Amino acid sequence: MTTPQPETAPRTTHDAEADARNRDILIYVDGDLVHRDEAKVSVYDSGFMLGDGMWEGMRLYDGEWAFFDAHMDRLFNSCKAVALEIGKTPEEIRAILDRTAAANGMTGDAHCRLMITRGRKAKPFQHPGLSKWGPTIVAIVEHSVPSERVQGTGIRLASVPQVRGLPHSQDPKFNSHSKLNCVIACLQAEQAGADEALMLDPHGFVNTTNACNFFIVRRGEVWTSTGDYCMNGVTRANVITLCREAGIPVFEKNFSLYEAYGADEAFLTGTFGAQTPVAEIDGRVIGAGGGAGPVTRRLRALYKAMVAQNVAEQKARRG
Ligand SMILES: Cc1ncc(COP(=O)(O)O)c(C=O)c1O
């Protein structure tokens, strides 16, 4: 059913093998399951108009949404912080995702983008009080197998002028619909001839990429940013846990491009691609270049086992 992408296709951390079945998926929109061509929200929707909404990306393995509790914890925390009433429990959200996956005949190799916005507005203006009919809840679940090509070639990053924000402007921990800061960073990286952006924090330390969290491996140690200014990635937290459990020294610390350029390995983390190798930063080849180095490969194997364990635990809990 899947066909490999042509060699000329652009590389991104979210490249998936082409799958014709996605042309006819059913999408959950506010209680209904509708063909993707008919899946629509109002032009008055707070998400469309202002980027006023939160989302989660989750993956389905063997009938379970991996690390579901962690995703719900982040989503409910984010919505509470912006006074967005979800109006559903995490279990009701799970039922929506399960229903959508079942309607599409999916039990694995599927990726969900769950979106919750403040809903439809009475007037085309900003005030949240104008969002009279909400929230709007949409779940897109696609057949999805991350591209093997990216695993083999790695991602080319460019450091960009666009920085991560301070928490008192728009806290970068929000997985908000508005990703303009990240989109601008990605555009800058493309203009520099790279695949994606490596973003710095307001002090100039290496922070994260526009769509994933960022790690380096130096002299047997795994480093990532302090966690300030970046998305509190579920995969990031899992990789840190795995390092600790496996006795791999891991540090959440400030470091600069100087140390990133000289890294033995670098990789990105995210729900979609798990751990994606970095081939280059600003034209400097990282490690052996291209595919994953030994520590990245080890963490990838440990992560795969962690997903399997989480899925088994969820199955056992749910009977
Ligand atoms: C900016 C950014 N960083 C990191 C991540 C990875 O987070 P997670 O590991 O929870 O998928 C995402 C994914 O939503 C993101 O948008």
The ligand as a MOL file (V3000), in Angstrom:
LIG
                    3D

  0  0  0     0  0            999 V3000
M  V30 BEGIN CTAB
M  V30 COUNTS 16 16 0 0 0
M  V30 BEGIN ATOM
M  V30 1 C 8.0300 22.7660 18.6150 0
M  V30 2 C 7.9130 21.3230 18.9830 0
M  V30 3 N 8.9040 20.7530 19.6840 0
M  V30 4 C 8.8470 19.4510 20.0230 0
M  V30 5 C 7.7740 18.6540 19.6840 0
M  V30 6 C 7.8010 17.1960 20.0470 0
M  V30 7 O 6.9270 16.8910 21.0980 0
M  V30 8 P 6.4910 15.3920 21.3670 0
M  V30 9 O 7.7040 14.6100 21.6870 0
M  V30 10 O 5.5580 15.4840 22.5260 0
M  V30 11 O 5.8160 14.9010 20.1250 0
M  V30 12 C 6.7160 19.2110 18.9710 0
M  V30 13 C 5.5380 18.3920 18.6330 0
M  V30 14 O 4.4020 18.7900 18.7670 0
M  V30 15 C 6.7730 20.5890 18.6160 0
M  V30 16 O 5.7820 21.1750 17.9230 0
M  V30 END ATOM
M  V30 BEGIN BOND
M  V30 1 1 1 2
M  V30 2 1 2 3
M  V30 3 2 2 15
M  V30 4 2 3 4
M  V30 5 1 4 5
M  V30 6 1 5 6
M  V30 7 2 5 12
M  V30 8 1 6 7
M  V30 9 1 7 8
M  V30 10 2 8 9
M  V30 11 1 8 10
M  V30 12 1 8 11
M  V30 13 1 12 13
M  V30 14 1 12 15
M  V30 15 2 13 14
M  V30 16 1 15 16
M  V30 END BOND
M  V30 END CTAB
M  END
